[in-house]
Amino acid sequence: MVNFDLAIIGGGPAGCSAAVYAARKQLKTIFITESFDGQSIESPDIQNWIGTPHISGADLAKSLEKHVREYADPYVTLKTGVRAQLVEKIDDSFNITVGTESVIAKAVLITTGGARRKLTVPGAEQFENKGVVYCASCDGPLFAGTDTVVVGAGNAGFETAAQLLAYAKSVTLLSRSADISKADPKTVDAVRAHPNATILTNVVPVEVTGSVFVESVVVEHTKSGERTTIPCSGIFVEIGIIPATDLVKNVVERDQFGRIKISDHRSMRTSHVGIWAAGDCIDGLYHQNNIAAGDAVKALEDIYLWIKAEGN
């Protein structure tokens, strides 16, 4: 069995950034991923990936893979098309179960990301990427000058609404309950004060309608049952992320949402010595491609020092 200095698990922007740095730092690394992508894979036009004004999610994935493969040999072993199922502590290393095989590494970097909770009402799947979208930073500018709807009244929902208000004709935010106190008060106040914003409470979307693209969303009042149709071109869904962290549930602390708790955001260390994490699988305040990549680089710098300078 081959032992590695580092195992990187996950092939989105975070994992790929870490893999490139691991190769350049000559760490004996295994990079385990089902695919080279991330949550932006389905976005038709990402406009905030630094250095590239416009790129599709599919092209970004290809670019990430190309960059990793350019530098991988001879230090980074690529194990693609497979999912890491379990990370366990054994002696002074970690055992990673990958299918019927096992991999041993001194350090582990978890960059498995997560999946956005999807809107499951009739029409939502039909109009996904045709008006129903899951990333305002990626897709928001495409809806400049249009009427938009935000589903979700947490921090992410209000932050999305605030962002859209910079260029959308209007923003209607939908809250399932009357309580919006979980969102940042300043952001809530800023959205409330904007003349083009409407906050609807005690409502849920029940249907997305349109022809080729989204044309409206039907909402239902949770108490009266009354239904209303709201004309719109874009529906931004912010109802949470399901993190892919079950593989480390027995070795690191996670929050109530299943996100890995980061004990030190300067280094991206987790609660367990020898395990780092970055990207959408962590309990960070913000989740974006650029942030994921930056956090992974921070982690890799700390991993290098931990392995080399501390004599691990």
N, C-alpha and C positions, 0 to 999 in steps of 0.2 A: 504494500500500500504506500502510495506517495504522500508525503507530508508537505504541507505548504505553510509559508509564513502567514498568508492571509487568504480568506475566502470572501469574495464579494458576491452577494446574492441579490439579483435583480438587475434588469438591463435597461432601465429608463435613463433619463439625463443624469441622475445621481450616480447610478452604478457605472455608467460609461465614463463619466468624469473621473471617478475614482480609479477605474481600470487603467485609463491613460496615465494618471499620476503614479499608480503602482508600477507600471512598466518603466516609466522614466526614472523611478527611484530604485529600480532593479529588485523589487520585492518578489519573491517566488509566490505567485498568486494563482488561485483558481477563480474564474469568473463564471458563475452559474446563473443562467437565465433561460427562460422559455423563449423569449424573443427580445429584439432590440426595439423597444417602443416606450410607452408610458401613456398617461391619460390623454395626452394630446394627439394620439395616433390618428383619430378620426377628424381632427380639425382641418378644414380646407385651407385656412390661411392664418398662420401664426405670425403676429406682427411684433411680438415683444421678445423674441429670442435674440439676445444681444449680438450685434454684428451681422444680422441677417434680417433686413426689413420685412421680407415676406418669405414664408416657407410653409409648405403643407406639413401636417403631422406625419404623413407617410414619408416625405422627403427628409424630415428631421430625423426620423428613425434610421433611414438609410445612411444619413450623414454621421450619426452617432456610431453606427456599426462600422462604417469605413474608418473612422478615426481610431476606434479601439483596435481593429485588425491591423492598422498601419503600424502600431507600436507594440502589439502584444508579444510577438516572438522576440526573444526566447523566454521572457520572464512570466508572461501571463498565459495560462492554459485556459482556453475557451471551452466551456461545457454548455452547449446551447441546445435548445429544443427540449429541455427537461426542467422539472420543478424541484427545488429543494423542499423536502417535506418536514424535516425536523433538525433542530440544532440542540446538541446535548454536550454538557461539560464532561470531559474525561481526563483525569489527572491534570496536567498543565496545558491542555489543548481542548479543542472542540471537535466533536464528531458531527458531520453533516450528512444526513441521509438523503440520497438522491436516487430515487427509484429503488433498485435492488443493490445499489452500491453505497459505499461510505467514503467520505473525504475527511481527512484530518487537517486542521489548521490551528495555528497559535492564536490568531485573531480573526474576528468575523465582522464584516460590515454589512448591515442589513439595509438594502435599498429596494425593498419589494413593493413600495408604493401602496396603492389601493385602488378601489373602483368607486366612482361616484354613485351614490344612490340614484337610481333612475326613477323618473316619473313614470308611473305604470297605468295611467288612465288611458282610455281609448284615444287613439290618434297620436299619442306621444311617441311611440316607436316609429310609426309611419312617417312622422315629420322630424325625426332626429336628424340634425345637420341640415334641415330645411326650415329652420326657424326655432326648433327646440335644441338648445345648446347648453353646455355644462361648464363653460369657461369664459367669463366676461373679458379677462385679460387677453385671451386668444382671439375671441370672435366678436367682442363688443363693438369695435369700430366699424364692423360691417353693417351695423344697424343704426348708423348715424342718421339723424333726421326722421326716425321712425318711432312708432308707438311700441313700447316694450313692456313686458311683465316679468317680475322676479318672483319665483316661488321659494319661499323660505324666509324666516324672520330672525335668524340668528345673526351673528357677526358677519358671516359670509354673505348672507342675503342683503344686509344693509350696506356692506362695503361694495357689493356688486351694484346696488341701486345708486350709490353715490358716484361710482365710476361711470355708469351709464348716463347719469344726468349731465355729464360734461358735454355730451354730443347727441343724445337721443331726443326726440321730440317730446316724449313723455315716458314716465316710468310708473307702473302700478305694482306695488309690492303686496304680496298675499301672505297673510299670517293665519295659521290654523287656529290660533287662540287669541284672546285679547291681551295676553301677557307678552310684551316684547322687551321685557327688562333684561333678558339674557344678552341682548346686543349692547355694544358700546354706546353709552348715552350720548356722547358727542356726535357720533356718526348718525344715530337716530335723529337727533335734533337737526343736524345738517340736512338730512333727507326730508324731514318734516317741513323745514323752512323753505324748501325749494318750490317755486311756483309750478313746476312741471311734474311734481311728485304726488302720488296718491298712495296712502297706506290703508289697506282693507284688512280688518281683523275678523276672526271667526269665519273665515272662508277657506275652502279647499278647491283646487281645480278638479273637475270631473270629466272634462273632455277637451281635446285639442282639435280644432277644425281648420280646414283650408282646402285648396285645390292642389296646385303644385307645391306651394309653400304655405307656411302657417298664415292664417288670416284672423284667427280669434281663439280665445280660450273661454270655456264655459266654467263658471265657478258656482259653488253651492254654499249658502250660509249654513254653518254647522248647527245653529239653533232653530232657525225658521224653516230650513229646507228650501228656501227660495233660490232660484237659479238666475244668473245674470251672464250675458255674453259680453266679453270685453274684446273689442277689436285690437289686434296687435300683429306685428310682423316677427317679433322675437320673443321667445320665452326662455328665460335664464333660470335654470334649476339649481338651487343651492340648498339641498335637503340632507347634506352630510356625505361623508366618505366612509366606505367600509375598508379599513386597512387590512393588508395581507400580512398579518403578524402571528398567525397561529403556530408557525414553525418555531417561534421562540417564546411561546406563552409560559413555558416551564422554567425559563432561565432569566428573563428580564421582567421588570415591572412594566405594566401597561395601565393606561387610564381606563375610565369607564366606557370609552368608545373603542377600546382595543388598540389604541395607538401606543407605540413604544415611548415610555417616558425618558427624556433626555436629562441626565443628572447635571451635565455641564454643557451649555450651548456654545461655549468657546471651543470645545474640543469634540463635541457630539458623542461623548461617552454616555453609555447607558448605566443602569443600576448594577450591571454585572461586569467586573473587570475583564477586559479582553473582547468585549462586544461594543461596537459603535453602530449608529444608525443615522440615516439621512433621508430626506425626501418626504413623500406624502404619507409614509407609514409612521411618522413621529408626531409628538404632541406639540409641534411648533405652531406659532400663531398664524403664519402665512404659508401657503403651499403654491408654489409656481415652479416652472422649469428652471429658471435662472437661480432661484433660491435653493432648489434641490441640488443643483450642480455645485453651487458654492459651499453648501453645508457638507457635501460629500468630499470636496477638496480639503476643507478644514479637518474632517475626520481622517483623511488619508495622511495629512501632515502629522497629526497626532499619533496615528498608528505607526508611522515610520519611526518616530522618536521612541515610542513605546517598545517597538521590536528591536531597534538598533541601539539607541542611547541607553536604555535601561537594561539591556542584556537579556531580553526575553527570548 
